[in-house]
Amino acid sequence: MSRFQRRQHKVPGLNMAAMPDLIFTVLFFFMIVTHMRDVTPKVHSELPQGTELEKTSNKGGLIYIFIGQPLDDRGNEMKGETRIQLNNRFVTLETLGQEIVRERNEMSESDRQHMVVSLRADRFTEMGVINDVKQTLRRVGVLNVNYSATSRSEENKKR
């Protein structure tokens, strides 16, 4: 009787054949682009705020010095004395100069010329400790010191 028959509209299935290729491509991209941390902080360091900050390039030798309260194995802050961490080990103020000279001697000649010490001190660290570290660095001939801080806008975003 009816001249027209109803056709059932089928939605074509999604072709999943290219999905593994896409996943591995994205995974490979993130593996290449991700920067792995060279130094693991063993002290608590809540960076101070700054108003006029600039990003520096990571060319040449870079030595990290962390100053703050030491952390235990679980990452909890241990109250007590302020500790100084040079790259991945704790040093005292008396041995800091010798360790910096040893790190500089292990660098290649081109890295030695562009050596930068990145100082990351906790915002509640006494200024006397930071000043003593600066004087020690000056005594061993390290004059290119980078001070790490967060910008005020970044700090407001966290809250």
N, C-alpha and C positions, 0 to 999 in steps of 0.2 A: 503494500500500500504506500508506504512512504518511499519516495524516490531517493531521498538522501539518507545515507547511513552515517551514523556518528562514528567518527574516528577517535580513537583514544590517543591523546598526545602523550608520547613518551619523552621524558627528559633524557637527553643523552648522558651516559655515565661519565664520570670524571676519570680521565686517563691518568693513572698514577705511575706510569712507567718511568717518567723523568724525575720523580720525587727523590729517589736515593742519590741521583747525580746532583740535584739541587742542594740536598742536605750536606753532602760531602764538600761541595764547593763553598758553602757558607762556613762550615767547620774549618776548612783549610784557610779561608780568609781571616777568621778570628785567631787562628793559631799564628798566622804571620803578623798580624797587626798588634796583638797583645804584647805589652811590655811586662816582662817578669821582673819582680823586685830583686835586686842584688843583695840588699842588706835588710835584715829583719830587726826591727826595733825591739830592744829588750828593756827599754825605759818608757814610762808614760810621758808623752809630750803633746800637750794641748797648745798648738801654736798661737802666738800672739796675733792681734789684728794690726793691719797696716792700711794706710790710706793710699799711698802711691807705690804700688808694687809693679814689678815688671818680670816677665818670664825670661829666664836665661836659657841659653842653649847648652846642651850637654856635650860639648866638644872637649876632648882631652881627658886628663885624669881627674876623677872626681872622688873625693874622700868625704864620707859622712861622719859627722860627730853629733851624737844625740846626748842631750843633757836633761836629766829629770829623775823622778823616783823610779827605782827598779821594779820590774814586773816579775811575778812568780810564773810557774809553769802553765797555769791556767789563764794568764793574762790579767790577773788582778794586781792592782798597785800595792806595793809593800811600802808602808810608811817607814821613814828613817832618813838616812843621809841621801844627798843628791849624788847620783852616779853619772860617770862619763863613759859613753860607749863610742868606740872608734870602729867603724865598719861593723863587724860582727862580734867584737869582744870588748869587755870592760877594761878600762885603763884608769890609772890614778893620774892626778894632776902632775905628779913628779915624773911619771913615765910617758906622759903624752908626747913630749917633744921627741924622745927617742923613737917612739912608735911612728910618728909622722915622718921622721927622717927615713926610717926603715921602709915605710910605704912608698915614699918618693923614690928611693933607690930601686925598688922593684918595678917601677914604671918604665916604659920605653922613653927614649929621649924626647920624642914629639909630645907625649902625654905630660912629661915633666915640665915642659915649657908652658903648657896650658893648664896646669894643675889648679883645681879649685877645691876649697874646703867648704862644704855645705854644713852650716851650723844650725841644728834644729833643737832649740831649747824650749822647755816647757814654760808656759806663760807665768807660772808661779815660782820659777827658779830665781834664786837671789842673784842680783846683778853682779855681786862680788865674784861669784863662781864663773859667770860668763866673762867678766873682765880678766880673771886669772887665765882662762883658756885663751882669750885673745892675746894676752901678753906672752904666753907660752908659744903660740903660733908665730908671733912677731919675732921672738928670739931665735926660732929655727928657720926664719926666712920665708914664711908663708904669708904673703901679703894679699892674696886674692881670696877673700872670704865672702861667702854667700850666706845671708841670713834668711831663713825660711819663715814665712808668716802667711796668714790667711787674710783675704780682703774682708772689709766690713760687710759687704753685700753678701758674700758667701756665708758668713756667720749668721746673718739675719735669715737666710733661706733655711738653715738647719733648724731654727727654732720654730 
